[in-house]
Amino acid sequence: VSEKLLALAAARGVPITVYRPGRITGHSATGECNPDDFLFRMVKGCVQLGCYPAFAWVERAAPVDFCAAATIAISMRPHCAQHYAYHLVHHEAFAWADLFAWTADAGYRLERVELPTWVERLELVRDEGGGENAMLPLLPLLKQVGLEADVPLFACDNTLDALGGTGVRCVPMGAALGGACL
């Protein structure tokens, strides 16, 4: 609704720029991140369970420092106001399976299991009452929405064009960044 209102304002000549961050990962140098973000809750929950679900999600997450630097750089370039929206996502996607592989490479024991098995193990932790898992608060949502839906991938062509010549670059998610966040 808010973007519809902004589009109406833009149609009436009000200069509007929208910055749409996707999933934000930890800082590219320090790894500092929001541990309550879904991605990090998922990794922590999987480590706690000792397994991760076999699903084919891909992600275009971007480090927090890139999102901040890109927003500032684009907002300081007057010619960038001609575009309405900038997606603050990485231009290269990574597979969640790779994220779990990087987690295992960092020394965590993780078994790949089918999604129903993973959910059953999470429910078992809940039902036993004494266990703790980072994903337990999200279990009702997981059961309602599921983990089988495709994750949309947003184009970031406007963002890449706007950042041309600024020196602002997005560090790819990989074992180094994943390890720093872990």
N, C-alpha and C positions, 0 to 999 in steps of 0.2 A: 504494500500500500504506500509506504513512504517513497519508494522509487517511482511509483506512478505519479505522486504529487510532485516529485522533483522533475520528472519528464514534462509535466504540465508547465512548471515554472520555466524550464529550459525552452519550451515552445513559445513562451511569452518573452523570451530574451534575457532571462536571468541566467548568468553564467553558472553552470552546475558541473561539477566533476565528482564522480563516484569512485571510490577506491574499494574494491571487493577482495579482501583477503580470503584465501582458501584456508586449508589447514596450515597452521603455523607451528613450526618445529622450534627446537631450542636454538640458542645463539650459536652461530657457526664456529665461533672460537672457544667459548666456554661451555657450551652445551646446556646452559641454564635454560629451563623451560617451565611450562605450567604442568605440573604433575597430574592435574585434574582434567587435562585435555583428553579427549577420547583416545587418541593414538597412544599416548603414554599410559593411560589406564589399561588399555588393551594389552600393551607389552607387559606391564607389571602383572596384570591378572594372569596372563599366559605363563609368565615365569613362576608365579605362585602355584599355578596348576601343574606346571611341568609339561604343558602341551599347548599347541596352538591350532586353530581351526584351518582346515584346508579350504580356502576360498580364493577366488581369482581377482580380488580387488587390486586396483592400481591407484596411485596417489600422486598428486603434484604439490606436495607440501613444500613450503619455503621457510627458511630460517627467519626468526623474528627480526634480526638485525637487517636482513635484506628488505623485509616488509617496511620497516621504519625508514631506511635509507631511500628506498624507491618512492615512497609517499612524499618524502621531503624533496627529493630531486625532481620528481614530476611536477609537484606543486609550484616549484620555483621557476619553471620554464613556461613563459607566457604562451608560447605556441601550442602547448599541450592542452590548453583549455578548450581547444576545438573538438576534442574527443570527449564523449560523455562518460565512459567507464574504463577503468583500468583494473584488470584482474591481477592480484598480487599472488601469483602462483609460480612454481618452477616450470620452465619450458620443457623439462624432461620428466616423465613419469617414472616412478619406481613401483615395483610390485610389493605388496605386503609380505609375500613369501620371502622376499629379499630382506625385509626388515627383521623377520624372525630368524633368518640365517645369520644376519649380523649379530643378533642377540645371542644366538648359540655360539658364534665365533668369539664373543666376548666372555664366554665361559659358563653361560647358563644352559642347563640341560633342558631341551625342548623336543618333544615328540610331535610329529605332524599327525593329526587325527581328523576324521570327518567331522563336519560341523555338528551333527546331532550328538556325537560322542562328546565333543567339547562342551556343549550346552548341558548334557547329562552330568558331566564331571563338575561343572560350575553349580548346578542344582544340588548335587550331593554335598558340596561344601556348605551351601546354604542350609540344607536339611539337617546336617549333622550339628549345626548350631555353634560349634566351637571354632570353626574355620574362618579365616579372613581372606578376602579376595577383593582386589581393586575394582573388579567388574560387577560385584554383587549389587551395588546400587543401580546399575544399568540393566540388570537381568530382566525386569518387567518390559523395558523398552526393547531389548533384544528379542524377547519372545513375541512382542507385538509387531515390530518392524522387521526383525530378522537381519541376518548378515549376508543374505544371498543376493540382495539387490545390487545393481551396478552403481558404482560411484561415478558421478558425472565428472568429466574432465573439461575444465574451462580453458578457452583459448587465451593466450596472453600476448598476442601480436601487438596490440596498442601499447602495452607496457614495455615490451622489448623495443619498439620503435621510439617511444618517448625517452627511454634510458640510453639510447644511442649517444655515444660521446661523453657520457657522464662518468664512466668508470664504475658505476654501480652494477654489480654482477651477483647472480644468485649461485651460491655454492650448492652443488648437487647433494642430495641425500645419499649417503653411502655409509660404508663401514666406519669411516672416521667421524662423521657427524653423528651417526647413530650411536657409536660408542661413547662419544662425548655426552650425548643426552642420557645414555644409560647410567 
